[in-house]
Every structure is written in C-alpha cells, then in structure tokens.
Amino acid sequence: MEEVMVVGGGPAGLCAAIESARYGVKVILIDENDMPGGQLFKQIHRFFGSAQHRAGIRGYDIGNSLLSESEKLGVRVLLNTVVWGIFQDNFLGIKTEKETKILQAKKIVVGTGALENPLAFPGWTLPGVMGAGAAQTMMNIQRVLPGKRILMIGSGNVGLIVSYQLLQAGAKVVALVEALPKISGYLVHAAKISRAGVQILTSHTIVKADGKGEVKKAVIAKIDENFKMIKGTEKEIKVDLVCIAVGLRPLDELCWMAGCQFTYIPSLGGFIPLHSRDMETTVSGIYVAGDVSGIEEASTAIEEGKLAGIAIAESLGYISKKEAEEKKELSWESLRELRLGSFGEGRQKTKDLILKQYNSLHKM
Amino acid sequence: MKKKIFTQDYYKNFPGYPSKERLAKARVVVIECVQDIPCNPCETICPRKAIVVGKPITNLPRLIEENCTGCGRCIPICPGLAVFVVNNNYNDKESTISLPYEFLPLPEKGEEVIALNREGEKVCRAKVISVLDPEKNNRTAVITIAVPKEYSGEVRGIRLIRKNP
C-alpha cells in the first residue's frame, strides 16, 4: 500500500505533495498531462497578493519553483496517467501509457481542478468557438494562436486576462461582451486591455456565431436588465474565434464516485464536496484542495494544498499535532488574507459555510 | 455603443493619484489602483515609504507624495500594470510618462509612437525617451515617452507605428 497518492499536479496537488513529502511522507503525484503544473504554466501574468503569496511573480515561475521543490523532496510523479476510478478503502484505478492497474493508498488527495462552463447559442458547435482557458492553453502551452480576430464572452478575470494574452500573442480582440451591466473581474485587468484598444461592452451578449465549417462572424447585441435582447441593437462583427469565459465548475467526478457528501454553492461553481479545516472530505482519508473544493484561484489552491499535506503528515504520524497546528495556522492566515476585500469576502463566507456544514454532520 | 469607463476624472479621486500641485512640481508616481484587491508589492518595493497599503492588505495604495521621487521601481512590479510615473517638468512643452509595456517588439529609444488614452484611442504622437527592460523586471518593460504637456493626464498607453511590428 502506498502512503499518499495525489490526483492532479496543479498548484493544489503539487503543494499537497510537497508539504507532506517535506515531513517524510512518501508521495505519488498522478497527472494526466505530460508535465505537472496544471494551469500554472499558462499563467504568464503576475500574481496578486503579498510577498508571502509570491505577489508580482508570474504563474509559470511559481510553477517552476514548485516543480523543483517537489523533485528535491523526492515526490514520485506519474505523468500521462489517468485516474479513472476511486473505490472503497482508498483504491484508485489508474491507466498509464502501458497498463491499467489498481493502487491503494493510506491517503488520497483529489486536486483535479475545474472545467470551463459552456455557453449555448446558435453556432456554438462550430470550430472556432472554444473556452477561453482552451485558447490560453493553445497559445501559451502549445504555442498555436487559435484565432486572429476574437470575440471574448465574459468579463471575469479569465476573460480579461486571456484577452490581454491574446493581444500579447498578436491577435486582435475585436470586442469583449459581458451580460451584466458592469465588468465583473479586476478593473486593472480591464484597464490593460482597454488602453490596448479592446472595446468592453457591458449589458451585451452574443446572439450567434456564423460561418460555413468554421466561425467567420458573430452577432452581438445589447440586452436589457432582464437579460433579454434589445431588438435592433444587433451588430455583426468579423471574427474567427469566439472565446467563452463564463465561469468554471469543479471537476469533482472522483469525489462523487468516492461517496463524498456535497453541498451546492453556485458562487463556488456548483456542487462542492464538504470538507474539514484539514481539507478532508466526509470520506475518511480522502482530501480535496484547490478548485475542486470550490472555484477560487491559484494562490488559494496553493494554501489549501499545503493544508491537506500538513494534515496528512500529521495523521500519518510524521509531525506532532502541535507542529501541524502551527503550520496549518500559517496557511489559514494566508487564506484569510487572500479572501479579503469585495472579490474575496463572498468566497470566505461560502468556504466558512462548507466547514460549518461539515462540522454539523460530524457532530451527529 | 461604448461608454467610457477609464477616464482621468475617475482615477484622480483615488488615494494613489497625486495632487495637482504635486503633479505640477516634479516627477511622481500615479497609481491607478481602484479596488480592494489583497495585494501590496508596490508598498513592499518602495525604498522611500511613499506608498502605503498597510493593514488590511485590501486598502488602496495611498501615495505619500512628499516621499516619492518618481523612481518608478513600482511600475513593473504591479500585477495590475496600474502604476505610471508622470514628469510634468521634463521641459517647457513636454511631459514624460513612464508606463509598463508587455508587448513585443519593444519600441526603441528615439522612435516615434502613437500615444493612447485609457480607452485605447489615439491622443497624439509621442517620442520614446527610454526603454528599460532589465532581467529583474521579468519581462515588464518600462517605456518612457514625451508628449505635449496638456496630455500627461490622459496618455497611458502606446502603439507602435512601424509596419509589421
């Protein structure tokens, strides 16, 4: 039996692996891609926060430093390996490039991240309509520019940041439409693309994407306060790529399969596995961290991963309760700070609610 | 169809925006940070304690204008690319604006470029005074341009003129 298996090598999984390995736990990190790092390596922008959250550092630099730390600590990494199932008593079904097998671990961390939400409109199945995150992977990881004239849908941070990166890659972002009457992401991100010439159209939506075999144009229109299209405001724009940035949802199939109890919190992305302060789900020995435990950001995923890693090292007897509590408090402090302000306080409240629901279950 | 969001009038009421008097006097930083994001690298990097965020970390950065020399170290460290340095004392007719720039190719010193306002509209032509792109800035270049004085509150971006940039 293995000690710990971490599913997903993004910031949460990597930090869970690093943190438990730091105290001597033997860790296997499993990722379906050919490189760990999750979405970090396509985050070419600087992160917000304080020095302790590596503020001002670019995402891929954070990714590189986490990778080298995990190597130094002897984390075993299985790449190109898919976890296809999770079974009673912490068995994981995995498929490597060569074989399919079943492994058992004392503890499992699910750090599987999130999936982009789709948006249905006439023409949404045409090639040339894709998630903003997919476009970001294509240009920043695969180095393929997926379009030259772009319509971005959604003004959250993903929409704003990917628009900026498309500009950096040499594309033209013809317009960014947002259904709400105001920009929902950081205004500093919006200001960056605005001064680079992107028109940000609030109270606007996409009516359709059109083209024979691929996107050639799109129609956008103004909408009223009930999100109904205002007739006569339709405008056709010539684009070859429509990017959808309308939120994410947790990639939580393994947690469902494991029998974890969930709660439903739309603002965190939908169904969220209940978890403790140690990031342990309602199934003993199965932990969650990062977006799968509620959509947030890489900086919070890092701290949640640390929490899970420390808690695992503690429960396997590698560090004392006292030391673990001290380390965990540092991560909690950091998380509280990252969840301050009008963009974070909602997340803080819902995260607290998850803990409360978890605790009330365990009192019964 | 488009309504203006990003205007000087909007930004000048925030605590990172220098007073009219200070702007007229000498080189000074202009911080266009307007939301309570937990973030403080500008405060950390300032060697003269001219930018204060304090606690909680969501406070807007406050400029202590008498401490600021306009050194510009805070320009490339800001994750929001929201920090600029304006020098209204450059010469009789022109002001300079130093801005963060993350597009390739970089302009060259002496090159003529198009100066843009916060909405990406052309304001005037500008001359590139300096291009700073040291390794420690980690790919955020700081471009300083000279523009007619009256535009120093408005210009916040550039576009290259050269063909096939």
Boltz contact constraints between the chains, C-beta under 6 A:
constraints:
  - contact:
      token1: [A, 46]
      token2: [B, 79]
      max_distance: 6.0
  - contact:
      token1: [A, 48]
      token2: [B, 37]
      max_distance: 6.0
  - contact:
      token1: [A, 48]
      token2: [B, 39]
      max_distance: 6.0
  - contact:
      token1: [A, 48]
      token2: [B, 79]
      max_distance: 6.0
  - contact:
      token1: [A, 49]
      token2: [B, 39]
      max_distance: 6.0
  - contact:
      token1: [A, 50]
      token2: [B, 40]
      max_distance: 6.0
  - contact:
      token1: [A, 50]
      token2: [B, 57]
      max_distance: 6.0
  - contact:
      token1: [A, 51]
      token2: [B, 44]
      max_distance: 6.0
  - contact:
      token1: [A, 55]
      token2: [B, 41]
      max_distance: 6.0
  - contact:
      token1: [A, 56]
      token2: [B, 41]
      max_distance: 6.0
  - contact:
      token1: [A, 56]
      token2: [B, 77]
      max_distance: 6.0
  - contact:
      token1: [A, 56]
      token2: [B, 79]
      max_distance: 6.0
  - contact:
      token1: [A, 168]
      token2: [B, 103]
      max_distance: 6.0
  - contact:
      token1: [A, 187]
      token2: [B, 34]
      max_distance: 6.0
  - contact:
      token1: [A, 187]
      token2: [B, 35]
      max_distance: 6.0
  - contact:
      token1: [A, 188]
      token2: [B, 80]
      max_distance: 6.0
  - contact:
      token1: [A, 188]
      token2: [B, 82]
      max_distance: 6.0
  - contact:
      token1: [A, 191]
      token2: [B, 6]
      max_distance: 6.0
  - contact:
      token1: [A, 192]
      token2: [B, 81]
      max_distance: 6.0
  - contact:
      token1: [A, 194]
      token2: [B, 6]
      max_distance: 6.0
  - contact:
      token1: [A, 194]
      token2: [B, 119]
      max_distance: 6.0
  - contact:
      token1: [A, 194]
      token2: [B, 120]
      max_distance: 6.0
  - contact:
      token1: [A, 195]
      token2: [B, 116]
      max_distance: 6.0
  - contact:
      token1: [A, 195]
      token2: [B, 118]
      max_distance: 6.0
  - contact:
      token1: [A, 195]
      token2: [B, 120]
      max_distance: 6.0
  - contact:
      token1: [A, 195]
      token2: [B, 156]
      max_distance: 6.0
  - contact:
      token1: [A, 195]
      token2: [B, 157]
      max_distance: 6.0
  - contact:
      token1: [A, 196]
      token2: [B, 120]
      max_distance: 6.0
  - contact:
      token1: [A, 197]
      token2: [B, 120]
      max_distance: 6.0
  - contact:
      token1: [A, 199]
      token2: [B, 2]
      max_distance: 6.0
  - contact:
      token1: [A, 337]
      token2: [B, 38]
      max_distance: 6.0
  - contact:
      token1: [A, 337]
      token2: [B, 57]
      max_distance: 6.0
  - contact:
      token1: [A, 338]
      token2: [B, 38]
      max_distance: 6.0
  - contact:
      token1: [A, 340]
      token2: [B, 38]
      max_distance: 6.0
  - contact:
      token1: [A, 340]
      token2: [B, 56]
      max_distance: 6.0
  - contact:
      token1: [A, 340]
      token2: [B, 58]
      max_distance: 6.0
  - contact:
      token1: [A, 341]
      token2: [B, 36]
      max_distance: 6.0
  - contact:
      token1: [A, 341]
      token2: [B, 37]
      max_distance: 6.0
  - contact:
      token1: [A, 341]
      token2: [B, 38]
      max_distance: 6.0
  - contact:
      token1: [A, 341]
      token2: [B, 58]
      max_distance: 6.0
  - contact:
      token1: [A, 342]
      token2: [B, 36]
      max_distance: 6.0
